[in-house]
Amino acid sequence: MVVCFNRLLDRCDTTEIKLAFVLSARFANLYLSKETKEACTFLQFFFAVVVALVTFLSDPGEKNEDRRRGSPYKDWNDDPRINVLNLLTQRAIQSFMFLCESVRDPHSGKWMEDFFETKNQLEYHGTGATYCTTQFGGTWDGPLLAMMEQPKDVVVVSAKRRGRGHGGWSKNNPFLEERFVEFNIDIDPVSLTNRILAVREQIANEWVTDLDVLSSANQRILESYFAHSRQAREMKDTELQSTSPSVAFERTAVNILNNHTGFAVAEGSPLRKGNFDLVYNLCTQASIHRLLKQFLDAGDAKEVSYTWLNEFYRDRVADYFDGDQPYGRADDFVEELLRSSPSVIRREDGKMALADPFGLAEQIIATRDEIVSEWKEAMRQVPADHQDGIRRILLNKQMEAWGSSPSGLGGANSGFQ
C-alpha cells in the first residue's frame, strides 16, 4: 500500500491532493450524521487515496479517446436535435392531432402520421421526433413546407350500418350480411398547415410565460438541495434508516405544473403540461451540450470536467432524454448528478485530477438559465418568422388553389412577394 501510494504521489500535483481532501470533506459534510463526523479526517484521507489509486491503475486510453477524436456537441441553434424551434413544431403538430381527435376527425391525424412516417404521436411524450430533426432537413419549417407540397387527397371511410335487415325488418337476423356505407373525407395539406401554424403561435406565446416559470424553478434547486442536506445531517442514524430515501431537492417545477391555473386545459393549449415538461427536458439537454462544447473549446484547462461529464451524460442519455420519457426526467438527471461522488480522472499528460459533480451541476443550472432567456426571445419572434417565411408561401398556395394567381395577377411568377 505504501509503495502504491508513493507512486500515486509521484504522478499527482500537490494542488490535486488538496482538492481531493476538499471534495471528500464536502461529501462528508453533506451525507454524514453528527455521530459519524468524528471519523471525517480519516474518511477524507481514505476517500482521496483509494479513489485516486483505483483510477491510477485503470487504463486511461478509453476515457481520453473521445476527446482526441473530437466531440459532436453543438449549441442549440446549430443542432436540430436540441433546437427548441423544432420541438415547437413537433408539439404544434401533436397538439393539432389531438384537437382533430377531439372534434371526431381522426382521419386528418392519421393522414399526417402516414405522411410523416410515424405512429402513435398522441401517446408520444418525448423530444427529437425524426420528422423534426432529420427527415426534412432538420429545420423547424421543413415538415410543414413538405406537407404543403402534397396534393389534395381523399380518405375513404367505411362505416357499418346499424342492423342487418332492410327497412327496419329482420335487423337481428344473423344470416343477413352486415351492411356498410362509404363516404369521402377531403384532406387539404395547405389548410392543415395553416391551422398548425396557428397552434404553433399559440404554444410559442405560452412558452414565453412557461419559460419564466422554468427559470424560477431552476433558481430554487440548489437552495432546496442544501436545505435537504442540512435536514439529513440533523437526523440521527436510526431516523435515517427508518425513513424512505428522500429526493435531493424539492421538485418545484412539478409542483408548479400541477398547481398553476395557467396549465388548465381551458386556459391554454390542450397539451400544455406535456409541453412544459418537454421544454424543461430539452433545455437541460441543451445546457449540457453547451457546457460540453465550452469545455472542449477550453482545451486542457477543462479536460477533466469534459471527460467526466461527457461519460456521465452519454451513459444516461437514453434513460433521460431520448425517446418516450415519463414526466420529470430533467430533475431526475440533475438529482443523480448532485448525488454522484467526486471522481479521479487521469489526464492526457498522465497526471491525476478530480472531477466535482456538484460543481458541474451548478454550471448546468446556470447555463440553463442563459438558454431560457435565449428561448424566450426566440418564442417572441415566432409570429414574425411565420409572416416573413412560410406564410408567404402558404398564401401563394392558397391563391393558386382559388384560381386567382399567375394568370389572374399578372404572370406566371407574380404570386405574393
C-alpha positions as CSV (number, residue, x, y, z in Angstrom):
1,M,0.0,0.0,0.0
2,V,2.9,2.4,0.8
3,V,4.6,1.7,-2.5
4,C,1.4,2.3,-4.4
5,F,0.7,5.5,-2.5
6,N,4.3,6.8,-3.2
7,R,3.7,6.0,-6.9
8,L,0.5,8.0,-6.7
9,L,2.2,11.0,-5.1
10,D,4.8,11.0,-7.9
11,R,2.0,11.3,-10.5
12,C,-0.2,13.9,-8.7
13,D,0.2,17.6,-8.1
14,T,0.0,18.9,-4.6
15,T,-3.0,21.0,-5.6
16,E,-4.8,17.9,-6.8
17,I,-4.2,16.2,-3.5
18,K,-5.6,19.2,-1.7
19,L,-8.6,19.2,-4.0
20,A,-9.2,15.5,-3.1
21,F,-9.4,16.4,0.6
22,V,-11.7,19.4,-0.1
23,L,-14.2,17.3,-2.1
24,S,-14.2,14.5,0.3
25,A,-14.9,16.9,3.1
26,R,-17.9,18.3,1.1
27,F,-19.1,14.7,0.8
28,A,-18.7,14.1,4.5
29,N,-20.5,17.3,5.5
30,L,-23.4,16.6,3.2
31,Y,-24.0,12.9,3.9
32,L,-22.7,12.1,7.4
33,S,-24.6,12.5,10.6
34,K,-23.3,14.1,13.8
35,E,-22.2,10.8,15.3
36,T,-20.1,9.8,12.3
37,K,-18.5,13.2,11.6
38,E,-15.8,12.3,14.2
39,A,-14.3,10.0,11.6
40,C,-14.3,12.7,9.0
41,T,-10.5,13.2,8.9
42,F,-9.8,9.5,8.3
43,L,-12.6,9.3,5.6
44,Q,-11.1,12.3,3.8
45,F,-7.7,10.6,3.6
46,F,-9.2,7.2,2.8
47,F,-11.5,8.6,0.1
48,A,-8.8,10.6,-1.6
49,V,-6.3,7.8,-1.7
50,V,-8.4,4.8,-2.6
51,V,-10.4,6.6,-5.4
52,A,-7.2,8.0,-6.9
53,L,-5.4,4.7,-6.6
54,V,-8.2,2.8,-8.4
55,T,-8.2,5.3,-11.3
56,F,-4.4,5.3,-11.4
57,L,-4.4,1.5,-12.0
58,S,-7.1,1.7,-14.7
59,D,-6.5,2.2,-18.4
60,P,-6.9,5.9,-19.3
61,G,-6.9,5.5,-23.0
62,E,-10.6,4.8,-23.3
63,K,-11.6,7.9,-21.3
64,N,-9.5,10.2,-23.5
65,E,-10.4,8.6,-26.8
66,D,-13.5,10.8,-27.4
67,R,-11.5,14.0,-26.6
68,R,-8.8,13.1,-29.0
69,R,-11.3,12.2,-31.7
70,G,-13.3,15.4,-31.1
71,S,-16.9,15.9,-29.9
72,P,-20.0,16.5,-32.0
73,Y,-21.6,18.8,-29.4
74,K,-23.1,22.0,-30.8
75,D,-25.1,24.8,-29.5
76,W,-28.9,24.5,-29.6
77,N,-29.4,26.8,-32.7
78,D,-26.9,24.7,-34.7
79,D,-28.2,21.2,-33.6
80,P,-31.6,20.1,-34.9
81,R,-31.9,17.6,-32.1
82,I,-31.9,20.2,-29.3
83,N,-33.3,23.2,-31.2
84,V,-36.4,24.5,-29.4
85,L,-37.9,25.7,-32.6
86,N,-38.0,22.1,-33.9
87,L,-39.6,21.0,-30.6
88,L,-42.2,23.8,-31.1
89,T,-43.1,22.4,-34.5
90,Q,-43.4,18.9,-33.1
91,R,-45.7,19.9,-30.3
92,A,-47.8,22.0,-32.6
93,I,-48.3,19.0,-34.9
94,Q,-49.1,16.7,-31.9
95,S,-51.5,19.3,-30.4
96,F,-53.3,19.7,-33.7
97,M,-53.7,16.0,-34.0
98,F,-55.2,16.0,-30.5
99,L,-57.6,18.8,-31.5
100,C,-58.7,16.9,-34.6
101,E,-59.3,13.8,-32.5
102,S,-61.4,15.9,-30.1
103,V,-63.8,17.0,-32.9
104,R,-64.1,13.5,-34.2
105,D,-61.7,13.9,-37.1
106,P,-59.1,11.3,-36.5
107,H,-58.6,10.9,-40.3
108,S,-56.6,14.1,-40.6
109,G,-54.2,13.0,-37.9
110,K,-53.9,9.6,-39.5
111,W,-53.1,11.2,-42.8
112,M,-50.3,13.3,-41.2
113,E,-48.9,10.3,-39.4
114,D,-48.7,8.4,-42.6
115,F,-47.0,11.4,-44.4
116,F,-44.5,11.9,-41.5
117,E,-43.9,8.1,-41.4
118,T,-44.6,7.9,-37.7
119,K,-47.1,6.3,-35.3
120,N,-48.8,6.9,-32.0
121,Q,-48.0,10.7,-31.9
122,L,-50.8,11.3,-29.5
123,E,-49.2,9.0,-26.9
124,Y,-45.6,10.0,-27.6
125,H,-44.1,12.2,-24.8
126,G,-40.6,12.9,-25.9
127,T,-38.3,15.3,-27.9
128,G,-36.4,14.8,-31.1
129,A,-39.1,13.3,-33.4
130,T,-37.5,12.3,-36.6
131,Y,-39.7,14.4,-38.8
132,C,-38.5,17.5,-37.0
133,T,-34.8,16.6,-36.7
134,T,-33.5,14.5,-39.7
135,Q,-36.3,13.6,-42.1
136,F,-37.0,17.0,-43.7
137,G,-33.6,18.7,-43.3
138,G,-33.7,19.5,-39.6
139,T,-35.3,22.9,-39.9
140,W,-38.3,23.9,-37.9
141,D,-40.4,24.6,-41.1
142,G,-39.1,21.6,-43.1
143,P,-42.0,19.2,-42.3
144,L,-44.6,21.9,-42.9
145,L,-43.1,23.0,-46.2
146,A,-43.0,19.4,-47.4
147,M,-46.6,18.8,-46.3
148,M,-47.8,21.9,-48.3
149,E,-46.3,20.5,-51.4
150,Q,-48.6,17.5,-51.2
151,P,-51.7,17.5,-53.5
152,K,-55.2,17.4,-52.1
153,D,-56.2,13.9,-51.0
154,V,-59.3,11.9,-50.2
155,V,-59.6,9.4,-47.4
156,V,-62.4,6.8,-48.0
157,V,-64.0,5.9,-44.7
158,S,-66.2,2.8,-44.4
159,A,-68.8,2.7,-41.6
160,K,-71.1,-0.2,-40.6
161,R,-74.8,0.4,-40.7
162,R,-77.0,-0.5,-37.7
163,G,-78.7,-3.8,-38.0
164,R,-78.5,-6.4,-40.8
165,G,-82.1,-6.0,-42.2
166,H,-83.6,-3.6,-44.7
167,G,-86.3,-1.0,-44.0
168,G,-86.4,-2.0,-40.3
169,W,-87.1,-5.6,-41.0
170,S,-85.1,-8.5,-39.6
171,K,-82.3,-6.3,-38.2
172,N,-81.1,-9.1,-35.9
173,N,-81.1,-11.8,-38.4
174,P,-77.7,-13.4,-38.2
175,F,-78.0,-14.9,-41.7
176,L,-78.0,-11.5,-43.4
177,E,-74.7,-9.8,-44.3
178,E,-73.6,-6.7,-42.5
179,R,-74.1,-3.5,-44.4
180,F,-71.5,-0.7,-44.8
181,V,-71.6,2.8,-46.1
182,E,-68.7,4.6,-47.5
183,F,-68.0,8.3,-47.5
184,N,-65.1,10.5,-48.5
185,I,-63.0,12.8,-46.3
186,D,-61.2,15.6,-48.1
187,I,-57.6,16.3,-47.0
188,D,-56.2,19.7,-47.9
189,P,-52.5,19.8,-46.8
190,V,-52.3,23.6,-47.3
191,S,-55.3,24.1,-44.9
192,L,-53.8,21.7,-42.4
193,T,-50.5,23.6,-42.5
194,N,-52.3,26.9,-41.9
195,R,-54.1,25.6,-38.9
196,I,-50.9,24.0,-37.5
197,L,-49.2,27.4,-37.7
198,A,-51.9,29.0,-35.6
199,V,-51.4,26.3,-33.0
200,R,-47.6,26.8,-33.2
201,E,-48.0,30.6,-32.5
202,Q,-50.3,29.9,-29.5
203,I,-47.8,27.4,-28.0
204,A,-44.9,29.9,-28.6
205,N,-46.9,32.6,-26.7
206,E,-47.5,30.2,-23.8
207,W,-43.8,29.2,-23.7
208,V,-42.8,32.8,-23.1
209,T,-44.7,32.6,-19.7
210,D,-43.8,29.0,-19.1
211,L,-40.1,29.7,-19.5
212,D,-40.3,32.2,-16.7
213,V,-41.8,29.5,-14.5
214,L,-39.0,27.2,-15.6
215,S,-36.4,29.9,-14.6
216,S,-38.0,30.4,-11.2
217,A,-37.9,26.7,-10.5
218,N,-34.3,26.4,-11.8
219,Q,-33.1,29.0,-9.4
220,R,-34.5,27.2,-6.3
221,I,-32.8,23.9,-6.9
222,L,-29.6,24.5,-5.1
223,E,-31.3,26.2,-2.2
224,S,-33.6,23.3,-1.8
225,Y,-30.7,20.8,-2.1
226,F,-28.8,22.5,0.7
227,A,-31.9,22.6,2.9
228,H,-32.5,18.8,2.3
229,S,-28.8,18.1,3.1
230,R,-29.0,20.0,6.4
231,Q,-32.1,18.2,7.4
232,A,-30.5,14.9,6.7
233,R,-27.4,15.8,8.7
234,E,-29.6,16.7,11.7
235,M,-31.3,13.4,11.7
236,K,-29.9,10.6,13.8
237,D,-28.7,7.4,12.1
238,T,-31.7,5.4,13.4
239,E,-34.1,8.0,11.9
240,L,-32.3,7.9,8.6
241,Q,-32.6,4.1,8.5
242,S,-36.3,4.2,9.3
243,T,-37.3,6.7,6.7
244,S,-37.6,6.1,3.0
245,P,-35.0,7.7,0.7
246,S,-35.9,11.3,0.0
247,V,-35.3,13.4,-3.1
248,A,-32.2,15.5,-3.2
249,F,-34.2,18.7,-3.8
250,E,-37.8,19.8,-3.9
251,R,-39.4,19.3,-7.3
252,T,-40.6,22.9,-7.7
253,A,-41.3,22.6,-11.4
254,V,-43.6,19.6,-10.9
255,N,-45.5,21.4,-8.2
256,I,-46.0,24.5,-10.4
257,L,-47.0,22.2,-13.2
258,N,-49.8,20.6,-11.1
259,N,-51.0,23.8,-9.3
260,H,-50.6,26.6,-11.7
261,T,-54.0,27.6,-13.2
262,G,-52.4,28.6,-16.4
263,F,-51.8,24.9,-17.2
264,A,-55.5,24.1,-17.1
265,V,-56.9,22.9,-20.5
266,A,-59.4,25.8,-20.6
267,E,-56.6,28.3,-20.2
268,G,-54.2,27.1,-22.9
269,S,-53.3,24.6,-25.5
270,P,-54.5,21.0,-24.8
271,L,-51.1,19.5,-24.2
272,R,-49.6,22.4,-22.2
273,K,-48.4,20.3,-19.2
274,G,-46.6,18.0,-21.5
275,N,-45.2,20.9,-23.5
276,F,-43.8,22.4,-20.3
277,D,-42.2,19.1,-19.2
278,L,-40.6,18.6,-22.6
279,V,-39.2,22.1,-23.0
280,Y,-37.7,21.7,-19.5
281,N,-36.1,18.4,-20.5
282,L,-34.8,19.8,-23.8
283,C,-33.4,22.9,-22.0
284,T,-31.5,20.7,-19.7
285,Q,-30.1,18.7,-22.6
286,A,-29.2,21.9,-24.5
287,S,-27.4,23.2,-21.4
288,I,-25.3,20.0,-21.2
289,H,-24.4,20.2,-24.8
290,R,-23.3,23.9,-24.5
291,L,-21.3,23.1,-21.4
292,L,-19.5,20.2,-23.0
293,K,-18.8,22.3,-26.1
294,Q,-17.3,25.1,-23.9
295,F,-15.2,22.5,-22.0
296,L,-13.9,21.1,-25.3
297,D,-13.0,24.5,-26.6
298,A,-11.2,25.4,-23.4
299,G,-8.7,22.6,-24.0
300,D,-6.5,21.3,-21.2
301,A,-8.0,23.7,-18.6
302,K,-11.3,21.8,-18.7
303,E,-10.1,18.4,-19.8
304,V,-11.2,16.7,-16.6
305,S,-14.6,18.3,-16.5
306,Y,-15.2,17.4,-20.1
307,T,-14.1,13.8,-19.8
308,W,-16.2,13.1,-16.7
309,L,-19.4,14.9,-17.8
310,N,-19.2,13.5,-21.3
311,E,-19.0,10.0,-20.0
312,F,-21.8,10.6,-17.4
313,Y,-24.1,12.1,-20.0
314,R,-23.5,9.5,-22.7
315,D,-24.2,6.7,-20.3
316,R,-27.6,8.2,-19.4
317,V,-28.8,10.0,-22.5
318,A,-31.2,7.1,-23.5
319,D,-32.6,7.0,-20.0
320,Y,-33.3,10.7,-19.5
321,F,-33.6,12.4,-22.9
322,D,-34.1,10.1,-25.9
323,G,-37.4,8.6,-26.9
324,D,-40.6,8.4,-25.0
325,Q,-40.0,9.5,-21.4
326,P,-42.0,9.9,-18.2
327,Y,-42.6,13.3,-16.7
328,G,-39.8,14.9,-14.6
329,R,-36.7,13.4,-16.2
330,A,-34.9,16.7,-16.3
331,D,-35.0,16.9,-12.5
332,D,-34.1,13.2,-12.2
333,F,-30.9,13.8,-14.2
334,V,-29.8,16.8,-12.1
335,E,-30.6,14.8,-8.9
336,E,-28.4,11.9,-10.0
337,L,-25.6,14.3,-10.8
338,L,-25.9,16.0,-7.4
339,R,-25.8,12.6,-5.7
340,S,-22.7,11.5,-7.6
341,S,-19.4,11.2,-5.7
342,P,-16.3,13.1,-6.8
343,S,-14.2,11.0,-9.2
344,V,-10.5,11.0,-10.1
345,I,-9.6,11.3,-13.8
346,R,-6.3,10.7,-15.4
347,R,-5.4,13.5,-17.7
348,E,-3.6,13.1,-21.1
349,D,-0.3,14.2,-19.5
350,G,-0.6,11.3,-17.1
351,K,-1.4,13.3,-14.0
352,M,-4.4,12.8,-11.8
353,A,-7.2,15.3,-11.2
354,L,-10.6,15.3,-9.5
355,A,-14.0,15.9,-11.2
356,D,-16.6,17.7,-9.0
357,P,-20.1,16.6,-10.0
358,F,-21.7,19.2,-7.7
359,G,-19.8,21.9,-9.4
360,L,-20.8,20.6,-12.8
361,A,-24.5,20.6,-11.6
362,E,-24.1,24.2,-10.6
363,Q,-22.8,25.1,-14.1
364,I,-25.6,23.2,-15.8
365,I,-28.2,25.1,-13.8
366,A,-26.5,28.4,-14.6
367,T,-26.3,27.5,-18.3
368,R,-29.9,26.5,-18.3
369,D,-30.8,30.0,-17.1
370,E,-28.9,31.5,-20.0
371,I,-30.7,29.3,-22.5
372,V,-34.1,30.1,-21.0
373,S,-33.5,33.8,-21.8
374,E,-32.5,33.0,-25.3
375,W,-35.5,30.7,-25.9
376,K,-37.9,33.4,-24.6
377,E,-36.6,35.8,-27.2
378,A,-36.9,33.1,-29.9
379,M,-40.6,32.4,-28.9
380,R,-41.4,36.1,-29.2
381,Q,-40.0,36.1,-32.8
382,V,-42.2,33.1,-33.9
383,P,-45.1,35.2,-35.4
384,A,-42.6,37.3,-37.3
385,D,-40.8,34.2,-38.5
386,H,-44.1,32.8,-39.8
387,Q,-45.0,36.0,-41.5
388,D,-41.6,36.5,-43.2
389,G,-41.3,33.0,-44.5
390,I,-43.8,30.1,-44.5
391,R,-47.0,32.3,-44.5
392,R,-45.9,33.9,-47.8
393,I,-45.5,30.5,-49.4
394,L,-48.8,29.4,-47.8
395,L,-50.7,32.4,-49.3
396,N,-49.3,31.7,-52.8
397,K,-50.5,28.1,-52.5
398,Q,-54.0,29.3,-51.4
399,M,-54.2,31.8,-54.3
400,E,-53.3,29.0,-56.7
401,A,-56.0,26.8,-55.3
402,W,-58.5,29.7,-55.6
403,G,-57.5,30.2,-59.3
404,S,-56.6,33.8,-58.7
405,S,-52.8,33.6,-59.1
406,P,-50.4,33.5,-62.1
407,S,-52.7,34.4,-65.0
408,G,-55.1,36.5,-63.0
409,L,-52.5,38.6,-61.3
410,G,-50.0,39.5,-64.0
411,G,-48.0,36.5,-65.0
412,A,-46.8,33.1,-64.0
413,N,-44.4,34.3,-61.4
414,S,-46.4,37.1,-59.8
415,G,-47.6,35.4,-56.7
416,F,-47.1,37.0,-53.2
417,Q,-43.7,38.7,-52.8
